[in-house]
Amino acid sequence: CQICLKTFPREYHLKLHQTIHCMEKPHKCQRCHKTFKTRWLASRHASKTH
């Protein structure tokens, strides 16, 4: 990571990590429109909340 210098074995993990450095939350719950940083978090929210 160019911001905190943490390293990751796969680029996918780096991209997930980089979301902690910004306010971006591109994944939206289809029912209540709450937003999440990862698709997994949005999916977990939907299954536990709705």
C-alpha positions as protocol buffer text, in pm:
chain_id: "A"
residue {
  index: 1
  type: CYS
  ca { x: 0 y: 0 z: 0 }
}
residue {
  index: 2
  type: GLN
  ca { x: 148 y: 334 z: -99 }
}
residue {
  index: 3
  type: ILE
  ca { x: -20 y: 507 z: 193 }
}
residue {
  index: 4
  type: CYS
  ca { x: 78 y: 288 z: 491 }
}
residue {
  index: 5
  type: LEU
  ca { x: 343 y: 65 z: 325 }
}
residue {
  index: 6
  type: LYS
  ca { x: 165 y: -257 z: 421 }
}
residue {
  index: 7
  type: THR
  ca { x: 222 y: -541 z: 173 }
}
residue {
  index: 8
  type: PHE
  ca { x: -13 y: -810 z: 46 }
}
residue {
  index: 9
  type: PRO
  ca { x: 43 y: -1139 z: -137 }
}
residue {
  index: 10
  type: ARG
  ca { x: -232 y: -1065 z: -392 }
}
residue {
  index: 11
  type: GLU
  ca { x: -345 y: -748 z: -565 }
}
residue {
  index: 12
  type: TYR
  ca { x: -707 y: -827 z: -470 }
}
residue {
  index: 13
  type: HIS
  ca { x: -615 y: -807 z: -99 }
}
residue {
  index: 14
  type: LEU
  ca { x: -437 y: -478 z: -157 }
}
residue {
  index: 15
  type: LYS
  ca { x: -746 y: -332 z: -326 }
}
residue {
  index: 16
  type: LEU
  ca { x: -965 y: -441 z: -35 }
}
residue {
  index: 17
  type: HIS
  ca { x: -719 y: -293 z: 213 }
}
residue {
  index: 18
  type: GLN
  ca { x: -700 y: 40 z: 30 }
}
residue {
  index: 19
  type: THR
  ca { x: -1068 y: 105 z: 98 }
}
residue {
  index: 20
  type: ILE
  ca { x: -980 y: 174 z: 464 }
}
residue {
  index: 21
  type: HIS
  ca { x: -790 y: 484 z: 352 }
}
residue {
  index: 22
  type: CYS
  ca { x: -1089 y: 642 z: 177 }
}
residue {
  index: 23
  type: MET
  ca { x: -1455 y: 699 z: 246 }
}
residue {
  index: 24
  type: GLU
  ca { x: -1570 y: 513 z: -65 }
}
residue {
  index: 25
  type: LYS
  ca { x: -1854 y: 265 z: -8 }
}
residue {
  index: 26
  type: PRO
  ca { x: -1955 y: 146 z: -354 }
}
residue {
  index: 27
  type: HIS
  ca { x: -2174 y: -152 z: -255 }
}
residue {
  index: 28
  type: LYS
  ca { x: -2537 y: -75 z: -174 }
}
residue {
  index: 29
  type: CYS
  ca { x: -2804 y: -283 z: -2 }
}
residue {
  index: 30
  type: GLN
  ca { x: -3085 y: -335 z: -254 }
}
residue {
  index: 31
  type: ARG
  ca { x: -3354 y: -305 z: 13 }
}
residue {
  index: 32
  type: CYS
  ca { x: -3255 y: -11 z: 235 }
}
residue {
  index: 33
  type: HIS
  ca { x: -2978 y: 147 z: 24 }
}
residue {
  index: 34
  type: LYS
  ca { x: -2726 y: 149 z: 309 }
}
residue {
  index: 35
  type: THR
  ca { x: -2374 y: 146 z: 162 }
}
residue {
  index: 36
  type: PHE
  ca { x: -2074 y: -75 z: 236 }
}
residue {
  index: 37
  type: LYS
  ca { x: -1707 y: -94 z: 147 }
}
residue {
  index: 38
  type: THR
  ca { x: -1727 y: -455 z: 26 }
}
residue {
  index: 39
  type: ARG
  ca { x: -1985 y: -670 z: -150 }
}
residue {
  index: 40
  type: TRP
  ca { x: -1946 y: -927 z: 128 }
}
residue {
  index: 41
  type: LEU
  ca { x: -2041 y: -673 z: 396 }
}
residue {
  index: 42
  type: ALA
  ca { x: -2346 y: -565 z: 196 }
}
residue {
  index: 43
  type: SER
  ca { x: -2451 y: -927 z: 151 }
}
residue {
  index: 44
  type: ARG
  ca { x: -2402 y: -1005 z: 519 }
}
residue {
  index: 45
  type: HIS
  ca { x: -2606 y: -699 z: 615 }
}
residue {
  index: 46
  type: ALA
  ca { x: -2891 y: -805 z: 386 }
}
residue {
  index: 47
  type: SER
  ca { x: -2902 y: -1159 z: 522 }
}
residue {
  index: 48
  type: LYS
  ca { x: -2891 y: -1051 z: 888 }
}
residue {
  index: 49
  type: THR
  ca { x: -3113 y: -743 z: 864 }
}
residue {
  index: 50
  type: HIS
  ca { x: -3377 y: -819 z: 602 }
}
